[in-house]
């Protein structure tokens, strides 16, 4: 019963430590459990007995290697026997380590997420002051990967061509995948539905009503409804309703303009009368303008007639008015020049208030205004957008090692890369310090990640040189999609959290909700 209990405890230990059930790992776990149970097992004492046969110096040296099995002990002894030339052995060891790093660097760019991540982690450990426990853990991870790796997913490609697991490029190039007619039809219906929804938005009226919004949501969520027999009448009704909304808006606008014309005509006639003695013709024009009925205020022809009447009145009194205006022309010109100057100053001040002085991108205040506009479009028309937050890795070290002038140069260079990689409809700005924010219009999470990855790769490949010294620069990014959050602020906070995750998990990477 004691042996059975030790075996069960050994299996539980392997599972708890995350190790595979191999002979070496099982023997090690079994011996630990036997020792814990105060049970002597001769096979477990071979290693300790062999170590005792060595001299004290070798025993002390052996403790640094954390030998756990007879196989490792034999390998240690063989290595000691082969080290007839310590200098040459050191060189061979250095060459082997360098070769291992190069192999890991090659593995890091392979098209496999797990092996690339494991390779980068191994390189980081090798380049740091690694401990034996860290190396043992990495070795275990590599063993787990090679023993659990499964490439049977490639067999799913057999219907589309020959599969060669030793040459993935050859396999991909040889695939023959045809898009089905149903898939094409679905894509066409989706495009048509988007076009119809866009046409439902009034061109003049400022908003849509509930009926238009309801049909728009129906088409947007289920484009296949376009194949039904009843949808045609609904679309015709919605288009007519949209035109009616525009007509009503135009009518209201004309009424408003007509009211302004009424006031303008009265003021012009009053000005004419004040500059000259009243006459019967002016009085008749004034009475005619004042006698227009309320019904005429929404008629284009009536508005045109009023303007024509004002023009005739002005023409008859031009001579007197011109003599008075000439006396003030110089003052008016000076005032006009002053207004133009003030407008230019105002425009420059407005531009400066929205532009970051160093990177020439939008500043934090301008970004806040832009996000409000994008949020309004999202709530009104359902136009989705994504937010990408960037941060320059180890930026403080750049300032400490090369000075703040070098840091400013790096900020400007990274800003230029982000601006060049963005589209004209995208918005890129400096969020603060070494952080940048990109607002990507009509873009889902995958599009946002594609943009962030492209920018990250361009920064990594760029040559940053300051005063003849090359500076290695990388950036990390977090990406979030608006439709997956309750507000614009929540979207930005989410992108910031994923940025923190990217920096915490090694930097020079893009994180998002997968």
C-alpha positions in Angstrom: 0.0 0.0 0.0 2.9 2.4 0.7 4.3 2.0 -2.8 0.9 2.6 -4.4 0.5 5.7 -2.4 4.0 7.0 -3.4 3.2 6.3 -7.1 -0.1 8.2 -6.8 1.6 11.1 -5.1 4.3 11.2 -7.7 1.7 11.4 -10.5 0.0 14.2 -8.6 3.3 16.1 -8.2 4.0 15.9 -12.0 0.5 17.3 -12.7 0.9 20.1 -10.1 4.3 21.1 -11.6 3.0 21.0 -15.1 5.5 18.4 -16.3 4.9 15.7 -18.8 4.9 12.0 -17.8 8.4 11.0 -19.0 10.7 8.4 -17.4 13.1 11.1 -16.1 10.4 13.3 -14.7 8.6 10.4 -13.1 11.7 9.0 -11.5 12.6 12.4 -10.0 9.0 12.8 -8.6 8.9 9.2 -7.3 12.2 9.6 -5.4 11.0 12.9 -3.9 7.8 11.3 -2.7 9.7 8.2 -1.4 12.1 10.4 0.6 9.1 12.4 1.9 7.5 9.1 3.1 10.8 8.1 4.8 11.1 5.0 2.5 14.5 3.9 1.2 14.6 3.1 -2.5 17.9 1.8 -3.8 17.4 3.2 -7.3 16.8 6.7 -5.7 20.2 6.5 -3.9 22.4 5.8 -6.9 22.9 9.4 -7.7 23.8 10.4 -4.1 26.2 7.4 -3.9 27.9 8.3 -7.1 28.3 11.9 -6.0 30.0 10.8 -2.8 32.7 9.0 -4.9 33.9 12.4 -6.3 36.5 14.6 -4.6 35.3 17.5 -2.5 36.1 20.1 -5.2 34.1 18.2 -7.8 31.2 17.8 -5.3 31.2 21.5 -4.7 31.3 22.3 -8.4 28.5 19.7 -9.0 26.1 21.5 -6.6 26.1 24.5 -9.0 24.6 22.4 -11.8 21.6 21.2 -9.8 22.0 17.6 -11.0 18.8 15.6 -10.4 19.2 12.3 -12.4 21.9 9.7 -13.2 21.7 10.7 -16.8 22.6 14.3 -15.9 25.4 13.1 -13.6 26.9 11.0 -16.4 26.7 13.9 -18.8 28.5 16.1 -16.2 31.3 13.6 -15.7 31.8 13.1 -19.5 32.0 16.9 -19.9 34.7 17.1 -17.2 36.7 14.3 -18.8 36.5 16.0 -22.2 37.6 19.4 -21.0 41.3 18.8 -21.7 41.6 22.4 -23.0 39.4 24.8 -20.9 40.1 27.8 -23.1 39.0 26.0 -26.2 35.9 24.6 -24.4 34.9 28.2 -23.4 35.1 29.3 -27.0 33.1 26.3 -28.1 30.5 27.1 -25.5 30.3 30.7 -26.5 29.9 29.7 -30.2 27.1 27.2 -29.2 25.3 29.9 -27.3 25.6 32.4 -30.2 24.4 29.7 -32.6 21.4 29.0 -30.3 20.5 32.7 -30.3 20.6 32.9 -34.1 18.4 29.8 -34.3 15.9 31.3 -31.8 15.9 34.6 -33.8 15.0 32.7 -36.9 12.3 30.8 -35.0 10.9 34.1 -33.7 9.9 35.2 -37.2 8.2 31.9 -38.2 4.4 31.9 -38.8 3.6 30.2 -35.5 2.5 32.3 -32.6 3.5 29.9 -29.8 7.0 29.2 -31.1 7.7 32.8 -31.9 6.7 33.9 -28.4 8.7 31.1 -26.8 11.8 32.0 -28.9 11.6 35.7 -27.8 11.3 34.7 -24.2 14.3 32.4 -24.4 16.4 35.1 -26.1 15.5 37.5 -23.3 16.5 35.0 -20.6 19.8 34.1 -22.3 20.7 37.8 -22.7 20.0 38.4 -19.0 21.7 37.0 -15.9 19.6 33.8 -16.0 19.3 31.4 -13.1 19.3 27.6 -13.4 15.6 27.5 -12.4 14.7 29.9 -15.3 16.7 27.7 -17.8 15.0 24.6 -16.5 11.6 26.2 -16.8 12.3 27.2 -20.4 13.6 23.8 -21.2 10.4 22.3 -19.9 8.3 24.7 -22.0 10.2 23.6 -25.2 9.7 20.0 -24.2 6.0 20.6 -23.7 5.7 22.4 -27.1 7.5 19.7 -29.1 5.5 16.9 -27.5 2.1 18.6 -27.8 2.5 20.3 -31.2 -0.3 19.3 -33.5 -0.3 20.1 -37.3 -3.3 18.0 -38.2 -5.1 21.2 -39.0 -3.2 21.2 -42.3 -5.3 18.1 -43.4 -8.3 20.4 -43.6 -6.7 22.0 -46.6 -6.6 18.7 -48.6 -9.9 19.3 -50.5 -8.3 22.5 -51.9 -4.9 21.0 -53.0 -1.9 19.0 -52.1 -0.6 19.4 -48.5 3.1 19.4 -47.8 3.7 19.9 -44.0 7.4 20.4 -44.6 6.8 23.3 -46.9 3.9 25.6 -45.9 4.7 28.2 -48.6 4.3 25.5 -51.3 1.1 24.3 -49.7 -0.5 27.8 -49.6 0.6 28.7 -53.1 -1.0 25.5 -54.4 -4.4 26.0 -52.8 -7.4 26.4 -55.2 -10.2 28.0 -53.2 -13.3 29.3 -55.0 -15.8 31.6 -53.4 -19.3 30.1 -53.5 -22.1 31.9 -55.3 -24.0 32.2 -52.0 -21.0 34.0 -50.5 -20.8 36.4 -53.4 -24.5 37.1 -53.2 -24.3 37.8 -49.5 -21.5 40.3 -50.1 -23.5 42.0 -52.9 -26.6 42.2 -50.6 -24.4 43.7 -47.8 -23.0 46.4 -50.1 -26.5 47.2 -51.5 -27.9 47.4 -48.0 -25.2 49.9 -46.9 -25.8 52.0 -50.0 -29.6 52.1 -49.4 -29.0 53.0 -45.7 -26.8 55.9 -46.8 -29.4 57.1 -49.3 -32.0 57.2 -46.5 -30.2 60.0 -44.7 -31.8 63.4 -45.6 -29.4 65.6 -47.6 -30.8 68.8 -46.1 -32.8 67.9 -43.0 -30.6 67.6 -39.9 -32.0 64.2 -38.7 -34.1 61.2 -39.6 -37.3 60.1 -37.9 -38.1 56.8 -36.2 -39.5 55.1 -39.3 -36.4 55.7 -41.3 -34.2 54.6 -38.5 -36.2 51.4 -38.0 -35.9 50.4 -41.7 -32.2 51.4 -41.7 -31.5 49.1 -38.7 -33.4 46.2 -40.4 -31.2 46.5 -43.6 -28.0 47.0 -41.7 -28.5 44.0 -39.4 -30.0 41.6 -42.0 -29.1 42.5 -45.7 -30.8 39.2 -46.8 -34.2 40.9 -46.2 -33.7 42.6 -49.6 -34.7 39.3 -51.2 -38.2 39.5 -49.7 -41.2 40.7 -51.7 -42.4 43.4 -49.2 -39.2 45.3 -48.8 -39.6 47.2 -52.1 -42.7 49.1 -50.9 -41.0 49.9 -47.6 -38.0 51.3 -49.4 -40.2 53.4 -51.7 -42.0 54.7 -48.6 -38.8 55.6 -46.8 -37.4 57.5 -49.9 -40.6 59.5 -50.1 -40.4 60.2 -46.4 -36.8 61.4 -46.7 -37.8 63.7 -49.6 -40.7 65.1 -47.5 -38.3 65.8 -44.7 -35.9 67.7 -47.0 -38.9 69.7 -48.5 -40.1 70.7 -45.1 -36.6 71.8 -44.1 -36.3 73.9 -47.3 -39.7 75.5 -46.7 -38.7 76.4 -43.2 -35.4 77.8 -44.4 -37.1 79.9 -47.1 -39.5 81.3 -44.5 -36.6 82.2 -42.3 -34.7 83.9 -45.1 -37.8 85.7 -46.3 -38.3 87.1 -42.8 -34.7 88.4 -42.9 -35.4 90.0 -46.3 -38.4 91.8 -44.8 -36.3 93.3 -42.1 -33.5 94.1 -44.4 -35.8 95.9 -46.9 -37.3 98.1 -44.1 -33.9 99.1 -42.8 -32.6 99.9 -46.3 -35.6 102.1 -47.1 -35.3 103.8 -43.7 -31.7 104.5 -44.5 -32.6 105.9 -47.9 -35.3 108.1 -46.4 -32.9 109.5 -43.8 -30.4 110.5 -46.4 -32.9 112.3 -48.6 -36.4 113.8 -48.5 -39.1 111.3 -48.7 -41.0 111.1 -52.0 -44.2 109.4 -53.1 -42.3 106.5 -54.9 -40.4 105.5 -51.8 -43.5 105.7 -49.7 -45.4 103.5 -52.2 -42.6 100.9 -52.1 -42.6 100.9 -48.4 -46.3 100.4 -48.2 -46.2 97.6 -50.8 -43.5 95.7 -48.8 -45.4 96.1 -45.5 -48.7 94.9 -47.1 -47.3 91.4 -48.1 -49.5 88.7 -46.6 -48.2 85.9 -44.3 -48.7 83.4 -47.1 -46.1 85.1 -49.3 -43.3 84.4 -46.8 -42.7 80.9 -48.1 -42.7 81.7 -51.8 -39.5 82.0 -53.8 -41.2 84.3 -56.3 -42.4 86.7 -53.6 -38.9 86.8 -52.1 -37.4 87.5 -55.6 -39.9 90.4 -56.1 -39.0 92.0 -52.8 -35.3 91.9 -53.7 -36.1 93.4 -57.1 -38.1 96.2 -55.4 -35.2 97.0 -53.1 -32.8 97.1 -56.1 -35.0 99.6 -57.9 -35.2 101.8 -54.8 -31.4 101.7 -54.4 -30.8 102.4 -58.0 -32.9 105.6 -57.9 -31.1 106.8 -54.8 -27.5 105.7 -55.7 -26.2 109.2 -56.4 -27.0 110.5 -52.9 -25.9 107.3 -51.2 -22.6 107.2 -53.1 -21.6 110.7 -52.1 -22.1 109.8 -48.4 -20.3 106.5 -48.8 -17.3 108.0 -50.5 -16.7 110.2 -47.4 -16.5 107.1 -45.3 -14.7 104.8 -47.8 -11.2 105.3 -46.3 -12.5 104.5 -42.8 -14.4 101.5 -44.1 -11.2 100.3 -45.9 -9.1 100.7 -42.7 -11.7 98.8 -40.7 -11.8 96.1 -43.4 -8.1 95.7 -43.3 -8.2 95.5 -39.6 -10.9 92.9 -39.7 -8.9 90.8 -42.2 -5.8 91.1 -40.0 -7.7 90.1 -36.9 -9.3 87.1 -38.8 -5.8 85.9 -39.8 -4.5 86.2 -36.3 -7.6 84.4 -35.0 -7.0 81.6 -37.5 -3.4 81.3 -36.6 -4.2 81.3 -32.9 -6.8 78.6 -33.4 -4.4 76.5 -35.4 -1.7 76.9 -32.8 -4.2 76.0 -30.0 -4.9 72.6 -31.7 -1.3 71.7 -32.8 1.4 70.1 -30.7 4.4 72.4 -31.0 7.0 69.6 -31.2 5.4 66.9 -33.4 3.0 69.1 -35.4 0.2 66.6 -34.7 -3.0 67.5 -33.0 -2.7 68.1 -29.3 -4.7 66.6 -26.4 -7.4 69.4 -26.6 -7.9 69.0 -30.3 -8.1 65.2 -29.9 -10.9 65.6 -27.3 -12.8 67.7 -29.9 -12.3 65.2 -32.6 -13.4 62.2 -30.5 -16.6 64.1 -29.7 -17.3 64.5 -33.5 -16.6 60.8 -34.1 -18.8 59.9 -31.1 -21.7 62.0 -32.5 -21.4 60.2 -35.9 -21.4 56.9 -34.2 -24.6 57.6 -32.2 -26.3 59.3 -35.2 -25.4 57.1 -38.1 -23.8 54.0 -36.5 -20.4 54.8 -38.0 -18.0 52.6 -36.1 -14.4 53.6 -35.3 -11.4 52.2 -33.5 -8.8 53.8 -31.2 -5.1 52.9 -31.1 -2.9 54.1 -28.2 0.9 54.1 -28.8 3.8 54.5 -26.4 7.5 54.7 -27.1 9.3 51.9 -25.3 12.0 52.8 -22.7 11.7 56.5 -23.7 13.2 57.6 -20.4 16.4 55.7 -21.2 16.7 57.7 -24.5 16.5 61.0 -22.6 18.9 59.7 -19.9 21.5 58.3 -22.3 21.3 60.8 -25.2 19.7 63.9 -23.8 16.3 65.6 -24.2 17.2 66.9 -27.7 17.5 63.3 -28.8 14.2 62.5 -27.1 12.5 65.3 -29.0 14.0 64.1 -32.3 12.6 60.6 -31.6 9.2 62.0 -30.8 9.1 63.9 -34.0 10.3 60.9 -36.1 7.7 58.5 -34.6 4.9 61.1 -35.1 5.9 61.4 -38.8 5.7 57.6 -39.2 2.3 57.4 -37.6 1.0 60.3 -39.8 2.4 58.7 -43.0 0.8 55.3 -42.1 -2.6 56.8 -41.4 -5.3 57.6 -44.0 -6.7 61.1 -44.8 -9.8 60.2 -42.9 -7.9 59.1 -39.8 -6.9 61.4 -36.9 -3.5 61.2 -35.2 -2.4 63.3 -32.3 0.0 63.4 -29.3 -1.9 62.3 -26.3 0.8 63.4 -23.8 4.5 62.7 -23.1 5.6 59.9 -25.3 2.0 58.6 -25.9 0.1 59.0 -29.2 -3.5 58.4 -30.1 -5.0 57.4 -33.5 -8.7 57.6 -34.2 -9.4 55.3 -37.2 -12.7 56.2 -39.0 -15.0 53.4 -40.2 -12.6 50.8 -38.9 -13.2 47.6 -36.9 -10.8 46.0 -34.4 -9.0 44.0 -37.1 -8.4 47.1 -39.2 -7.1 48.9 -36.1 -4.7 46.1 -35.3 -3.5 46.0 -38.9 -2.7 49.8 -38.7 -1.0 49.4 -35.3 1.1 46.5 -36.4 2.2 48.3 -39.6 3.2 51.4 -37.6 5.1 49.2 -35.0 7.0 47.4 -37.7 7.9 50.7 -39.5 9.2 52.2 -36.2 11.2 49.0 -35.5 12.8 49.0 -39.0 13.5 52.8 -39.0 17.1 54.1 -38.5 17.0 56.7 -35.8 20.4 58.5 -35.8 21.3 61.4 -33.5 24.7 63.0 -33.7 26.1 60.0 -35.5 24.8 57.5 -32.9 22.1 55.1 -33.9 19.3 54.7 -31.4 17.1 51.6 -31.3 13.5 52.5 -30.9 10.3 50.4 -30.6 6.7 51.2 -29.7 3.9 49.3 -28.0 0.2 49.7 -28.8 -3.3 48.9 -27.5 -6.3 48.8 -29.8 -10.1 49.0 -29.0 -13.3 49.1 -31.1 -16.0 51.6 -30.2 -19.0 49.3 -30.8 -17.7 47.0 -28.1 -17.9 49.7 -25.4 -20.5 51.9 -23.8 -18.8 55.2 -24.6 -15.9 56.9 -26.3 -14.2 57.4 -22.9 -14.5 53.6 -22.2 -13.0 52.8 -25.6 -10.0 55.0 -24.9 -9.5 53.6 -21.4 -9.7 50.1 -22.9 -7.0 50.9 -25.5 -4.9 52.3 -22.7 -5.3 49.1 -20.7 -4.2 47.0 -23.6 -1.2 49.3 -24.1 -0.2 48.6 -20.5 -0.6 44.9 -21.2 1.6 45.2 -24.2 4.4 46.9 -22.2 4.0 44.5 -19.3 4.3 41.4 -21.6 7.6 42.5 -23.3 7.0 45.7 -25.3 7.3 46.1 -29.0 3.9 44.4 -29.5 0.2 45.2 -30.1 -2.5 44.0 -27.7 -6.3 43.9 -28.2 -9.3 41.9 -27.3 -9.0 38.6 -29.2 
